[in-house]
Amino acid sequence: LVREVQGLHSQLVGLKKLLLNVSRAVVRDVLIAFSPTEGPSMLNTTEKGKTGKIRLPREIFQSLSSQIVPMVVTVLNIQQLGMFKEVKQAGQVLDNTVVGITVGNASISGLQDPVQLTFTHGQLPRGVTPQCVFWDPSKGQAGGWCSSGCVTRPGDKKTVCSCDHLTFFTLLLNPALDSSTAQALMAVATAGCGVAMAFSIFTIAFCIFIRCRFRFEETLRINLGLHVNLVGSLFLLNLAFLLNSGLSGRTQPGTCKVLGGLTHYCLLCCFTWTALEGCQLYLLFIKVLGVYIHHYLAKLCLLGWGLPVVVVGVAGVVGSYGEYSIQTTDHQVIAHLCWITSKHLLLHYITNCGYFSLIFLFNMVLFGVVTQKSCSLQGTGAVQGGRKPWKVALVAAGLFCLLGATWALAFLTYGISSAPALYLFTILNCLQGIFIFIWLVLLYYPKMKETTGSLSHIIRHDKNTTVSQE
């Protein structure tokens, strides 16, 4: 009997109730405070930021059939009570706290003015998504959490849940990456990298064929040379990723440092050649008169392949590379990579995020200028002879749209849309090799006799226009 009493007492420790008698005569909203330690109580206006809050709209009490009914607010510690356990639950319940609200014996749902629950918490870790849910006994075999009828409004240190019914509520903290998501992303990335490498080889062979056929067209040869180097950097990046994902976790520390530095180098090369593609568009479309640089393509190769060597060399000297673990919110390791270590993440933000941000902004401005210039030239009759406007835009935008836009999705992989953005980012970047191959074939193959097609025509027309104006 003593053991049973002690067990019952330990269960009651995790259950706290507030019982009020409310009537239909209530003409204002009811405000209640709650916390995992103190339980529910009528809201004290002097309490700010320490407790959660519940706002019950007057609509609930106006629909009561009797004059006086009991209203019960229950705060449960599900860890102590062993309740509300969902099978294969990915997210964590905030503070292991569930709040139950009942008014009378009737089921209340479909509220026009929703119930508002404010859950207070500290600054959430990056990549964690808060979600307002309620317990649905009909979900699955033993019940589960459901978000239907609830709207989540996350904040810095609190999250507001607006729900159109009364039941047991809580706030789930969903990690951006769980084990199943990480495994699916790795499988998609591995298969996509293999396909991208194959099409990168096709693209390089096609560019070499076109470049040899039109060896006397200098502008075309430089453009194709840039494309070959950019696709080559993508090929090396995909190869480095495959080696990284296949060997990480099973290599010696020295080998992992080399592999991390190689992956970082290939990524920086890809970004640099994207910037050089934008610079080439600037020279072709904006500064089109009197542009001649001796050994131009060779100097671009020195910059595109040499600048990342300096950055990676400095990072290697300070010991920035090693094993990097990707973890969930409960510190479960879901992937190992040879990359920049957690102690040197500032290097990642500067050399990768910051570097690409500058390139992306530059290409964004350049894309707008080139698009405006192409439209103005079409208005003056520069583009004619059956050339379609979309082809002019395709030549101008080209690799900027295919590369800049897809890499920019990396900035959306945090926050409420992180999981869909991760899938979209992985799939689109794995398909880059296919996109570039199709783009080049559609651009050059049907009009090989016209060499660079509308691009050369626009450049030649703009040169003549500039000379006549001078």
N, C-alpha and C positions, 0 to 999 in steps of 0.2 A: 504493500500500500504506500509506503514511504517513497519507493522508487517511482511508482506511478504519479504521485503528487509532485515529485521533483521533475519528472519528465513533462508533466502538464505545466509546471511553473516555467520551465525553460522555453516552452513553446509560447506561453503568454508574454514572455519578455519581448518577443518580436512582433507583437500585435498591440496596437494602440488605437483607441476609438474615441470619437467625439459624437455624442448623441444630443441632438437638439430637437425640440418640438417646433415645427414651423406650420404656419397656417396660410390659407388662401389670401389672407389680408395683407401679406407681405407685398409692398409696393416698390421695393428697391432691391438691387443685387445683394447677394450675401457673399462676404469676403471671409475666407478661412486661411490660416497659415498652417504649414506642416513642415516637419523635419524628420529625418530618420531617427534622431535621438530623443527629441521632445514630443513627437507625435503631433496630432492636429489640435488646433485651438482657434478661437476667434482672433481675427487679425488685429494686432496692435499697430497702430499707425506709426509708432516710434521705431518699429523694427524695419530695417532696410538692408536688403542684400544678404541676410543671414538665413532666411527660411524660404521655402517654396510657398506659393500662393495659389489659392483656388478662387475663382469667381463664378458663382452660380447665378445665371440670369433670372430676372423676375418672371420670364416666360414659363419656367418650371413650376412656379408656385401658382401662377394664374390658371394652370390646367388641372389643379388638384380638385378632386371631387368632394373631398371632406374638408372640414374647417381646420382640423389640426391633425398632422401626420408626423411620424418620426423621420428625421433626416440623420443618416449615419455616414460619417467620414472615417474610413479605416486606413491606417498606415501599417503596412506589413513589411517585415524583414524576411524576405523569401529565403535567405541563406539559413536563418535559424529555424524557419518553419518547414523548409523542404517542399515548398509549393511553387507553382507556376514554372515548372521546368519543361521547356520545349525540346523535343528531340532534334538533334543537330542544329542547335541554336548558334548562330555565328556571332551575334552581337552580345554585349554585356549590359545588364540592367544597371542603371545609374544608382550607385550606393546600395544595390540589392533591395531597393525600395519600390513597393507597389502601393498605389493610392486607390482605394475603392470608395465610390460615392453612390449612395442609394437614397431615394426620397420616397417614403411610403412603400407600398408593396407593388406598385405598378411599374412596368417597364417603360422608361422614358427614352425616346429616340426621335430623330427628325427635327431637332431644334433649329429654328431659324436664327436665333441668337445663341451661338455655341457656348459650351462650358469652356473656360480657360484655366489651364493649369500651367503655372510657371515653375519650372524645375531649375534650381540654382546649382551651379557647379563651377569649378575653376576653369582656367584656360584649357580647352581640350587639345590633345595631341594632334599634330598635323596628320591629315589623312583619315581622321575619325569623323564619321557622319552621324549626328544625332537624329533619331527618328521617334516620333510620338506613336505609341501603339497601345492597344488594349487586348485583354485576354479573351480569345474566342474559343469556347469549349468545343465547338463543332469542327474546329480545324484539326485535321489529322485524326489519329486514334486517341490521343490523350490531350488534345487541345494545343493551342499555340498563339503566338502574338500576331495581331493583324492591325493594319493602319487605315483600313477603310473608314471614311467619315471623319478622319483627323487630319489637321493641317499643321505642319511643323514650321515654326519660325525661329531659326537658330540665332543666337547672339553671342557676344564675347564670353560672358560668364553666366548666361542663363538662356533657357530655351522655352518658348511659349508654345503650348499645345492647345489647339482649338478643336473641340470635338462636338459632334451633334447628338450625343447620347450620354447616358450614365452607365458606368461599369467600373472595372478595375483597370487603371491606367499606369503606365510607366514610360520611361525614356530609355530607349535602346541606343547604345553606342556601337555603331557598326564600323568595323575597320574597312579601309579602302581595299585592302588585300587580305583575303583569307586563304586557306590552303587550297581549296578547290579552284578559286579564281586564279591564284598564282600558277597552279599546274596547267590550267587551260591556256593562260597567256603564254607560258613557256612553250607549250605544244604548238600554238599558233605561230609564235615567233620563230621557232626552230624550222617548221615547215615553210614558212614564208621566206626565211633567209635563204633556204636552199633554192627556192624558185627564183628569188631575186638575183642570186648569183648566176644562175643559168641565163636569165634574160640580160644580165649585165654583160656577159660574154657575147651574146647575140648583138647587143647594142654597140659594143666596141668594134666588133667585126663589121657591122653595117657602116659605122662612121668612117672606118679606115677605107672601106670600099668607095664610099662617096668622095672622100678626100682625095683618093688616088685618081678617081675619074675626072675630077675638076681641079687638078693640081695648079692651074693657072689663075684661079679665082681666089685672091688673097683673103678677102673677107670671109668667104665660105670656109677656107682652110683653117683660119683662126677660130671661127665659131665651132667647127667640128673638133678641133684640138681641145678646146675648152670642155666640150661635151664628153670627150673620151676621158679626160682627167677627172671630171666630176663623177662619171659612172665608175671609173676605176677606184676612186675613193669609197664609193658605196659598196663596191665588190669587196674591198678590204675590210670595211666596217662589218659587213655581214659575216665574212669569214672569221674575223676576230670575235664576234659575238658567239658564233657556233663553237669555236675553240674555248671560249670563256665558259659558256654554259655546260660544255661537256667535260672540261678538265677541272673547273673550280671545285674546291672541297676535297680534291684528291691529289693536289700538287704540293710540292715543297714551297715554303715561304718565298724563297728566291724566285722560283718559277712563277708564282702567283703575282709577284711584283712586276716581273717582265710582262706578263699577260695583261695586267691592269694598265700598265703604261702603253702597251700596244693598242688596247681598245680605246684609251683616251686619245692617243695620237690619230687613229683612224677617224674618230668622231670630229676632232678639230680640223682635220683635212677636209672632211665633208662640209663643215660649216665655212671654211675658208674658200673652197671652190664655189660654194653658193654665192659668197660675196663677190668673187671675181666674175661670176656670170652676170651679176648685177652691174658691176663696173663696165663690162663689155657692152651691155645694153645702153648704158649712159653714153659711152663713146660713139655708138652707132646711131642713136636716135637724137641725142642732144648736141654733143660736140662733134659734128659730122664733117667739119672742114679743117683740113690741114693736120689730121691725126696720123702721125707716123712715128713708131717707136722701133728702133733697131733691135732685132732679136726679141720681139714683143712676147711671143709665146714661151720662149725659153725663160724670160724673166718672170712670167706668170707662174711657170712651173717651179722656179726657185722660191717664189713667195708662197705658193700653195702647198708645197711639200716641205719647205724649209722652216717656215714660221712655227708650225706645230712642233717641230723637233726642239726648238728653243724652249717652248713652254713645258713640254714633257720632260726635257732634260733637267730644267730647274726643279720641277716637281719631284723628279726621281732623286735628285740630290738631297732634298729635305725629307725623303722617305714618306711620300704621300700615298704610295700604292701598297696594296695588300688585300687581305680578305675582307669583304664587306657583306654583312648579313642583312637580309630584309626580314623584318619581324612584324607580327601583328600587335594589336594593343595589349594582349596578354603575354607579350614577349616570346611568342612561339616562332621559331625560325622556320621560314618557308622557302628560302632560297639563299644560296651562297654564290657570290660573284667575286672575281678579281677586279677590283676597281679602286677608287679613291677611298681611303679608310674614313671611319666616322670622325676621327680626330682632325681630319683635314677637309671637312665638308665646305669650309670657306673657299677653298681652291675650286671646288666644283661649282659653287655659285658664281665665282668670278669668271673662270675660264670657259665654262659651259653655258650657264644661264645668262650671265651678263654679256658674254661675247655674242651669243646668238641673238639676244635682244637687240643689240646694236645693228646686227646684220639684217634682222627682220624689219626693223623700223626703216633702215635705209632702202631696202627693197620695196617696202610698202609705199614710201614717198616716190620712188622711182617708177613704180608701176602706175601710179596716178599720173605722173608727168608724161610717161610714154603713151598711156592710153589717150590723154588729152591731145598729144601731138599727132597720134595716128588719126584721130577723129578730124582734126583740123586739116590734115593733108588729104583725107578722103573728101572733105568739103571743097577743096580747091581742085579736085580732079586728078590728084596724084596717083590714086589707086584705081586702075581701070583695066580694061581688057579682060573682063570676065572674072577678075579676082574677087573672091568673096570677102566681106568685111571680117568674118570670124577668123579667117586665116591670118589676117594682119594682126588681130588681137592675140592669136595663138603664138605668132612669132614673137611679139613683144612681151607677153606674159610668161610663156614657156615654162622654163624650169623654176621660175619664182613661184608660180601657183602650185607646181607639183612638189616642190621641196620645202619652200618657206612655209606654206600653209600647213603641211603635215607635221613638220617639226614644231610649229607653234602650238599644236595640240598638247604638247608636254606641259604647258602652263595651265592646262585645265584638268590635270590629273590629281588635283587636290580639291577637297571640298565635297559639296553635295553631289556633284556629277562625276566623281573621280572614277568609279567603276566603269560606266559607259565610255568615258573619255579614254581610259586605259585600253579598252578593247578597240576603240576607233583608232587611237594612236598606233597601236601595234599592227593592226591590219593594214592601214594605209601606208605606213612606212615599210612594211614588208612587201607591199605591191609597187613600190617605187620603181623597181627595175622594169616591171611590165609596163607601167605608165610611160616611162621615158622611151622605151623601145617603140611603143605604139605612136607616141608623139612624134618621134623622129621619122618614122616610116611615113606617116600621114603628111608630114611637113616637106620631106625631101623627095621621096620616091616617085610620086605621080608627076612631078614637075622637074625632073632631073635636067631636062634640056634647057630649063629656064634658070639653072643654077640656084641662086638663093631666092628666087620667086619674088614675092611682094616685098620682102625685106630689102633686097638689093634695089628694087625699083624705087622704093621710098627713099633710100639713102641717096641714090643718084639724083632723084628729083629735088631732094632738099638741098643737095650741094649746088645744083644749078640755080635754084631759087636764091640761095644765099649769095652766090657770085653775082647774079643779076642785080640784086639789091645793093651790093657794094659798088 
